């Protein structure tokens, strides 16, 4: 039995339990050695059981609001529509040309059997992804019940991407299961996009996103840093067979394999067969040797950096407006005196740049450079990753708050009041010049247009 299959069987049982109980969705990847686990990258699974840092709230303070941003839950391979098919067609043609060696035939037979369960599911939310958000919602309600009363302001916004909308739906449905009186106003309109994705608003209104050029950069980097002939020798009789397609096949099959733990076919006999074909069994070597894992992981991190920070895309720069919108709305909600819960659902790149813009330790150097690749561990923002700002108030005392990443408190770059609780006014003062500087840097990308904040 392969390491991945052991993980799959364990996670399948947990997934079945999570669908029934809605509170057991976390999956540990302890079956993998560290050298493998870190390569899951953006496909890493949410671990609700990971150790948490939690500060005791001072006497007299009570929670008055939550400002939340969550990544969509676990999903299938996030390629373009037809990515699973592309791998299928390449292997099918190689089989028809009698170009596959015995290992290649094993991979083809396994992939062909599993393909019906993958067909057309690219980028779609899985049942595990829904269960992850239900678990987070349930724990949020359990800890902050007083924020969900009839007098509280409760909203949920999502990007217009289906997996984010479905994650929002699963989260809000679970809140309603916790208390049928809870009603959360949900919206995935472009009208509220400044609260979930500055980049998406940027794409709609200013049209400077150059995805074609970014894809060219990514492919050129991959070609320069991946030994595709080594992979060709693993599955083809002649390693130079379809040499122009080797890069697509090697990356496509590897990414599909990494995304299997997130899929609804997890633990099936067909899934087991593909895992065994790729990981090796009965003493046979893995299809992807350690060197290949490292090369592919490095390329994936580089591609993620290009998508997050490359000036062609402006993600990191433009997102300062989202940070400003989140903090401004939280401040307005605090002034209203009403309890509030503001939920947002989007993507990993948004979370990463929020952490960078706030100057959180470990996220400050988000530059697109070779020097950042070793530090850049995308596994830290797993599927269903979330950021929560929880606010506390006491009559006659300063408003305190904490910032949690994946339900564990973060250390902020300002003096703490106690533990990891911070003064809200002090944080606003710290952020003000950062936001002003960020907006000034972003304006050239907006052709001088003021940025819309339509909430």
Secondary structure as the mmCIF struct_conf table of DSSP 4:
data_model
#
loop_
_struct_conf.conf_type_id
_struct_conf.id
_struct_conf.beg_label_comp_id
_struct_conf.beg_label_asym_id
_struct_conf.beg_label_seq_id
_struct_conf.end_label_comp_id
_struct_conf.end_label_asym_id
_struct_conf.end_label_seq_id
HELX_RH_AL_P HELX_RH_AL_P1 UNK A 3 UNK A 21
BEND BEND1 UNK A 22 UNK A 23
TURN_TY1_P TURN_TY1_P1 UNK A 30 UNK A 31
BEND BEND2 UNK A 32 UNK A 32
HELX_RH_AL_P HELX_RH_AL_P2 UNK A 34 UNK A 37
HELX_RH_3T_P HELX_RH_3T_P1 UNK A 38 UNK A 43
HELX_LH_PP_P HELX_LH_PP_P1 UNK A 44 UNK A 46
TURN_TY1_P TURN_TY1_P2 UNK A 48 UNK A 49
BEND BEND3 UNK A 50 UNK A 50
HELX_LH_PP_P HELX_LH_PP_P2 UNK A 55 UNK A 58
TURN_TY1_P TURN_TY1_P3 UNK A 59 UNK A 60
STRN STRN1 UNK A 62 UNK A 71
STRN STRN2 UNK A 75 UNK A 75
BEND BEND4 UNK A 76 UNK A 76
BEND BEND5 UNK A 79 UNK A 80
TURN_TY1_P TURN_TY1_P4 UNK A 81 UNK A 82
HELX_RH_AL_P HELX_RH_AL_P3 UNK A 83 UNK A 96
TURN_TY1_P TURN_TY1_P5 UNK A 97 UNK A 98
STRN STRN3 UNK A 100 UNK A 100
HELX_RH_AL_P HELX_RH_AL_P4 UNK A 102 UNK A 118
TURN_TY1_P TURN_TY1_P6 UNK A 119 UNK A 120
TURN_TY1_P TURN_TY1_P7 UNK A 122 UNK A 123
HELX_LH_PP_P HELX_LH_PP_P3 UNK A 124 UNK A 124
STRN STRN4 UNK A 125 UNK A 125
HELX_LH_PP_P HELX_LH_PP_P4 UNK A 126 UNK A 126
HELX_RH_AL_P HELX_RH_AL_P5 UNK A 127 UNK A 143
HELX_RH_3T_P HELX_RH_3T_P2 UNK A 145 UNK A 148
BEND BEND6 UNK A 149 UNK A 149
TURN_TY1_P TURN_TY1_P8 UNK A 150 UNK A 151
BEND BEND7 UNK A 152 UNK A 152
STRN STRN5 UNK A 153 UNK A 158
BEND BEND8 UNK A 160 UNK A 161
HELX_RH_AL_P HELX_RH_AL_P6 UNK A 162 UNK A 178
TURN_TY1_P TURN_TY1_P9 UNK A 180 UNK A 181
STRN STRN6 UNK A 185 UNK A 187
HELX_RH_3T_P HELX_RH_3T_P3 UNK A 190 UNK A 195
TURN_TY1_P TURN_TY1_P10 UNK A 196 UNK A 196
HELX_RH_AL_P HELX_RH_AL_P7 UNK A 198 UNK A 206
HELX_RH_AL_P HELX_RH_AL_P8 UNK A 211 UNK A 225
HELX_RH_AL_P HELX_RH_AL_P9 UNK A 228 UNK A 235
STRN STRN7 UNK A 236 UNK A 236
BEND BEND9 UNK A 237 UNK A 238
TURN_TY1_P TURN_TY1_P11 UNK A 239 UNK A 242
HELX_RH_3T_P HELX_RH_3T_P4 UNK A 243 UNK A 245
HELX_RH_AL_P HELX_RH_AL_P10 UNK A 246 UNK A 259
HELX_RH_3T_P HELX_RH_3T_P5 UNK A 260 UNK A 262
BEND BEND10 UNK A 263 UNK A 263
TURN_TY1_P TURN_TY1_P12 UNK A 264 UNK A 267
BEND BEND11 UNK A 268 UNK A 268
HELX_RH_AL_P HELX_RH_AL_P11 UNK A 269 UNK A 279
TURN_TY1_P TURN_TY1_P13 UNK A 282 UNK A 283
HELX_LH_PP_P HELX_LH_PP_P5 UNK A 284 UNK A 286
BEND BEND12 UNK A 287 UNK A 288
HELX_RH_AL_P HELX_RH_AL_P12 UNK A 290 UNK A 309
TURN_TY1_P TURN_TY1_P14 UNK A 311 UNK A 313
HELX_RH_AL_P HELX_RH_AL_P13 UNK A 315 UNK A 318
TURN_TY1_P TURN_TY1_P15 UNK A 319 UNK A 319
HELX_RH_AL_P HELX_RH_AL_P14 UNK A 320 UNK A 336
TURN_TY1_P TURN_TY1_P16 UNK A 337 UNK A 337
BEND BEND13 UNK A 338 UNK A 338
STRN STRN8 UNK A 340 UNK A 346
HELX_RH_AL_P HELX_RH_AL_P15 UNK A 348 UNK A 357
TURN_TY1_P TURN_TY1_P17 UNK A 358 UNK A 359
TURN_TY1_P TURN_TY1_P18 UNK A 361 UNK A 362
BEND BEND14 UNK A 363 UNK A 364
BEND BEND15 UNK A 368 UNK A 369
HELX_RH_AL_P HELX_RH_AL_P16 UNK A 370 UNK A 373
TURN_TY1_P TURN_TY1_P19 UNK A 374 UNK A 375
HELX_RH_3T_P HELX_RH_3T_P6 UNK A 378 UNK A 380
BEND BEND16 UNK A 381 UNK A 381
TURN_TY1_P TURN_TY1_P20 UNK A 383 UNK A 384
STRN STRN9 UNK A 386 UNK A 393
TURN_TY1_P TURN_TY1_P21 UNK A 395 UNK A 396
BEND BEND17 UNK A 397 UNK A 397
STRN STRN10 UNK A 400 UNK A 405
TURN_TY1_P TURN_TY1_P22 UNK A 406 UNK A 407
STRN STRN11 UNK A 408 UNK A 409
HELX_LH_PP_P HELX_LH_PP_P6 UNK A 410 UNK A 412
BEND BEND18 UNK A 413 UNK A 414
BEND BEND19 UNK A 417 UNK A 417
STRN STRN12 UNK A 418 UNK A 418
TURN_TY1_P TURN_TY1_P23 UNK A 419 UNK A 420
STRN STRN13 UNK A 421 UNK A 421
STRN STRN14 UNK A 422 UNK A 423
HELX_RH_AL_P HELX_RH_AL_P17 UNK A 424 UNK A 443
HELX_RH_3T_P HELX_RH_3T_P7 UNK A 444 UNK A 446
TURN_TY1_P TURN_TY1_P24 UNK A 447 UNK A 448
HELX_LH_PP_P HELX_LH_PP_P7 UNK A 449 UNK A 452
#
